[in-house]
Amino acid sequence: MTRRKGDGDGDPVGSLLRLANTLTRDLAPVFERAHVTPQQWMLLTTLASIDEEPTLAGLARHMMVSKQNVTGMVRRLEDVGLVRKSNDPEDLRSSRVVLTRRGMETVQRLRPAYQKWVDRFFATIPEPERHALVDAIERLLGSNAAVTNVP
């Protein structure tokens, strides 16, 4: 199917889904040498940006995916030594996740290539429009959380 520039069908969800597919596909090579997927990158950078050790459930809420999805990602990242999981001393039914030294080194090593990719991807969008886009996406994510009862 041939699509001309600016010839959208007016479906914002369809456009967002196409964008999500494009991001996942085109970002994969950035992380390939570290054997990390774009979704795992999101988990790693989340851990790198916070001081506390979140629970699996907390990570799932933040990433807006199922706990099972996060559990699988954490298991794979744990297998390659990028994260460590431990029992929550306050709630033995929960597990907490922390970035290992190797995980932090991986984030630091990949961050420049990731940022370069982001800068290239958004090169045609002026900075104020980028901020407006992020704000709109965050509002959509917030309203989606309210609609789907995700805290």
Buried (B, 14 or more C-beta within 10 A) or exposed (E): EEEEEEEEEEEEEEEEEEEEEEBEEEBEEBBEEBEBBBBBBBBBBBBBEEEEBBBBBBBBBBBEBEBEBBBBBBEBBBEBEBBBBEEEEEEEEBBBBBBBEEBBEBBEEBEEBBEEBBEEEEEEEEEEEEEEEEEEEEEEEEEEEEEEEEE
